[in-house]
Amino acid sequence: MSQLPASTTPQPRYAAIKAFICAQIENGDWPANHRVPSENQLAEQFGVSRMTARRALTELTEAGVLIRSQGLGTFVAEARPSGSLLEVRDIAEEISSRGHDYEGRVLLLEQAAASEQVALALGLSAGSPVFHSILVHCDNGVPLQWEERFTNPALAPDYLQQDFRSSTPSAYLHRVQPLTEADTSVEAINAEADIAAQLEISAGDACLLVQRRTSSGSGGVSLARLVHPGKRYRLGAQLKF
């Protein structure tokens, strides 16, 4: 019988179950479509409550690591990480929820003049100062997302002073300007050469482009272009009726 670490460990009990499941997947013991033990089985195996086991399965399902099918059980999802179309979620949290290490590579962090498109999106005048950043977000050292973002300085004045190697622009903006609205569009594109180089893929490879404008009660906060390698990432949504 597997046992969780003693209660003195800083790792929560549900997190230990998540780590166990992720380890089985990553070492190849549980391939895609493998049926995962039930809540009851995990609770018995690790000596925890069913609620604790349920939380572990639920969080891994929300992260796209597992797929739950009512009446059939829980299964290992395909290898590509998954993001949601219906919520704005910090990519560092997505990566951490899979038990992986997050790394941010900062390519550009500067003040610039707003183009007409950026100014319109943020409710500013063309040529107004905005903060401009370009980053690559990595999952266990593998590039997962290229991000270009324009941010309203009036609503995030300390943006340029942040260390985006271990945290993300999204996390900072959520903290200083809780979002009230997000307009999102998604399209398929072929990677331009410079972006492909940063994502460590070939120029012309299929990618997903997510364009997102976020607002708070104080006005337009940021306009972002997010590019994901199609072979490494997928987007989805779950609707309940």
KANORBEL-V578235 format. One record per run of one state. SS is the DSSP state (hx for helix, st for strand, lp for the rest). FROM is the first residue (numbers start at 0). TO is the last residue. If there is no record, write none. Layout:
SS,FROM,TO  SS,FROM,TO
This chain:
lp,0,11  hx,12,25  lp,26,33  st,34,35  lp,36,37  hx,38,45  lp,46,48  hx,49,61  lp,62,64  st,65,68  lp,69,71  st,72,75  lp,76,79  st,80,83  lp,84,89  hx,90,96  lp,97,100  st,101,112  lp,113,114  hx,115,121  lp,122,127  st,128,138  lp,139,140  st,141,150  lp,151,157  hx,158,160  lp,161,167  hx,168,175  lp,176,177  st,178,189  lp,190,191  hx,192,198  lp,199,204  st,205,215  lp,216,217  st,218,228  lp,229,231  st,232,235  lp,236,240
